[in-house]
Amino acid sequence: MKRQFLLLLSGVLALTLAACAGGETDTTTTPEDGTTDTATDAGAEDGDVAYVQVDGSSTVFPISEAMAEEFMAANPNVRVTVGVSGSGGGFKKFCAGETDISNASRPIKESEIELCQEAGIEFVEIPVAFDGISVVVNPENDWAECLTPAELGAMWEPAAEGQVSNWNQIKPEYPDQELRLYGPGTDSGTYDYFTEAVTGEEGESRGDYTASEDDNVVVQGVQADTGGLGFFGFAYYEENKDILKVVGIENKDGECIIPSEEAIADGTYNPLARPIFFYVSKQAMAEKPAVADFAAYQIDSANTNLISEVGYVPLPADLIAKAQTRLQDGVAGTMFEDHSTLGVKLSDKL
């Protein structure tokens, strides 16, 4: 049974996990202005309690949440807070020195690297799992069984804004049904990867869609809209597959592939399968052992069951070993010169 990860309330972009007496877990939200309590800011030490601050991708969030719960149960003197502000929002905080670890569903961009450099922040880039961006529709949609990347592009490209608003504009045999789109906001790495894969330009799409950094808003929107279509990480489809319908995607070999652990792991679910990451501050690891320990915990082969439980695909053993070596050696910088994982094999980079 999949781990039931916590629903993020609409409009609230951070979740704090705190270890309490007896190993139980409290759940509280940070203020809407994004500030955090100074006692827990940036992994500060408070007596015998160590704090680890994580923020970033909503896609990676379920992994960090599950890992934090188990890590804190085994280490009652550590509190790990996990925030959700999207990959881009997370990097802004990370490169400002406000967090220790930044979750990301895409590689760091050149502009974000420059921000980190200006602040004197070195980072280690660690792949943590594989994901397959899942395209979903309302369960009453009985016509869209398989879509091509080009058809998705026709829906989402900038030129479609105000022009493409009906399913029968995608295929003539589709019904006269209004098409409404739901997806991550522009701070999302999932948005960046999806747009690059289907429109050909990262971060370029129509603007007249319902956007949210909270993937549960996308879930709720498509569930309530017969003509709705949305996309998000595989874990969110797995968690909501009883109330949503997933659409197959035609891959480069002309096969219509439904996202699954197997199809994501073997690469047949292309072009929407991709690695997802966390970035850890070298300074934070050096100054706060709990940060280094939590980073290592997330790529411990003994904990891959937590990745599977929340709906993602663990790295194979050989890539886990390479990721562990990268972390132990403190290899700084990104593996992706083009700042993209589209069409790139992780094994060729790690």
GISULKA-V507718 format. One record per backbone hydrogen bond with DSSP energy under -1.0 kcal/mol. NH is the residue of the N-H (numbers start at 1). CO is the residue of the C=O. E is the energy in kcal/mol with one decimal. If there is no record, write none. Layout:
nh = {NH & NH}
co = {CO & CO}
e = {E & E}
This chain:
nh = {3 & 5 & 12 & 15 & 16 & 18 & 20 & 23 & 26 & 28 & 34 & 40 & 44 & 46 & 49 & 50 & 52 & 54 & 55 & 57 & 64 & 65 & 66 & 67 & 68 & 69 & 70 & 71 & 72 & 73 & 74 & 75 & 78 & 79 & 81 & 83 & 84 & 85 & 86 & 88 & 90 & 91 & 92 & 93 & 94 & 95 & 97 & 98 & 100 & 101 & 102 & 103 & 104 & 113 & 114 & 115 & 116 & 117 & 118 & 119 & 120 & 121 & 124 & 126 & 128 & 129 & 130 & 131 & 133 & 134 & 136 & 137 & 141 & 145 & 147 & 152 & 153 & 154 & 155 & 156 & 157 & 160 & 161 & 163 & 164 & 167 & 169 & 170 & 171 & 174 & 177 & 179 & 180 & 182 & 183 & 188 & 192 & 193 & 194 & 195 & 196 & 197 & 198 & 199 & 204 & 206 & 209 & 210 & 212 & 217 & 219 & 220 & 221 & 222 & 223 & 224 & 225 & 228 & 229 & 230 & 232 & 236 & 237 & 238 & 239 & 243 & 245 & 247 & 248 & 249 & 250 & 251 & 254 & 257 & 264 & 265 & 266 & 269 & 270 & 274 & 276 & 277 & 278 & 279 & 280 & 281 & 282 & 285 & 286 & 287 & 288 & 291 & 292 & 293 & 294 & 295 & 296 & 297 & 298 & 300 & 303 & 304 & 306 & 308 & 309 & 310 & 311 & 312 & 313 & 320 & 321 & 322 & 323 & 324 & 325 & 326 & 327 & 328 & 329 & 331 & 333 & 339 & 344 & 348 & 349 & 350}
co = {309 & 3 & 9 & 82 & 28 & 26 & 24 & 20 & 18 & 16 & 31 & 37 & 41 & 49 & 46 & 77 & 79 & 81 & 101 & 103 & 60 & 61 & 62 & 63 & 64 & 65 & 66 & 67 & 68 & 69 & 70 & 71 & 75 & 50 & 52 & 54 & 13 & 56 & 56 & 187 & 86 & 87 & 88 & 89 & 90 & 91 & 94 & 93 & 53 & 53 & 279 & 55 & 277 & 109 & 110 & 111 & 112 & 113 & 114 & 115 & 117 & 116 & 280 & 278 & 276 & 276 & 313 & 274 & 272 & 232 & 230 & 245 & 138 & 143 & 248 & 148 & 149 & 150 & 151 & 152 & 153 & 157 & 158 & 160 & 160 & 177 & 166 & 167 & 167 & 171 & 175 & 165 & 227 & 229 & 210 & 185 & 188 & 189 & 190 & 191 & 192 & 193 & 194 & 195 & 201 & 156 & 207 & 181 & 183 & 214 & 215 & 216 & 217 & 218 & 219 & 220 & 222 & 225 & 180 & 136 & 134 & 233 & 233 & 234 & 235 & 240 & 137 & 135 & 145 & 257 & 147 & 255 & 251 & 249 & 260 & 261 & 262 & 263 & 268 & 131 & 129 & 104 & 126 & 102 & 124 & 100 & 122 & 281 & 282 & 283 & 284 & 288 & 288 & 289 & 290 & 291 & 292 & 293 & 294 & 297 & 300 & 301 & 303 & 304 & 305 & 306 & 308 & 307 & 130 & 316 & 317 & 318 & 319 & 320 & 321 & 322 & 323 & 324 & 325 & 326 & 123 & 336 & 341 & 345 & 346 & 346}
e = {-1.1 & -1.3 & -2.3 & -1.3 & -2.6 & -1.7 & -2.8 & -1.6 & -2.3 & -1.5 & -2.1 & -1.7 & -1.2 & -2.7 & -1.9 & -2.9 & -2.6 & -2.6 & -1.6 & -1.4 & -1.9 & -3.1 & -2.2 & -2.8 & -2.9 & -2.2 & -1.9 & -2.9 & -2.7 & -1.6 & -1.6 & -1.3 & -2.2 & -3.0 & -2.7 & -2.7 & -1.8 & -1.4 & -1.9 & -3.5 & -2.8 & -2.1 & -1.8 & -1.6 & -2.7 & -3.0 & -1.5 & -2.7 & -2.3 & -1.9 & -2.9 & -3.0 & -2.3 & -2.3 & -2.2 & -1.5 & -2.2 & -2.6 & -2.5 & -1.4 & -1.2 & -3.1 & -2.2 & -2.5 & -2.8 & -1.2 & -2.9 & -3.1 & -2.7 & -3.2 & -2.7 & -2.9 & -2.2 & -1.2 & -2.5 & -2.3 & -2.4 & -2.0 & -1.2 & -2.2 & -2.8 & -2.1 & -1.5 & -2.3 & -2.5 & -2.9 & -1.8 & -1.8 & -1.4 & -1.8 & -2.1 & -2.2 & -1.6 & -2.4 & -2.4 & -1.8 & -1.7 & -2.6 & -2.7 & -2.5 & -2.0 & -2.2 & -2.3 & -2.6 & -2.0 & -2.4 & -1.3 & -2.5 & -1.5 & -1.8 & -2.2 & -2.5 & -2.2 & -2.4 & -2.3 & -1.5 & -1.2 & -2.0 & -1.8 & -2.4 & -1.4 & -1.0 & -1.1 & -2.8 & -2.2 & -1.8 & -2.4 & -2.8 & -2.4 & -2.5 & -2.2 & -3.0 & -2.2 & -2.4 & -2.4 & -2.4 & -2.5 & -2.2 & -2.0 & -2.9 & -2.5 & -3.1 & -2.3 & -2.4 & -2.0 & -2.5 & -2.4 & -2.1 & -2.1 & -2.3 & -2.5 & -1.7 & -1.1 & -2.6 & -2.4 & -2.3 & -2.3 & -2.1 & -1.7 & -1.3 & -2.6 & -1.1 & -1.4 & -2.0 & -2.4 & -1.4 & -1.2 & -2.3 & -2.2 & -2.3 & -2.3 & -1.5 & -2.5 & -2.6 & -2.1 & -2.2 & -2.2 & -2.9 & -2.5 & -2.1 & -1.7 & -1.5 & -2.0 & -1.3 & -1.6 & -2.7}
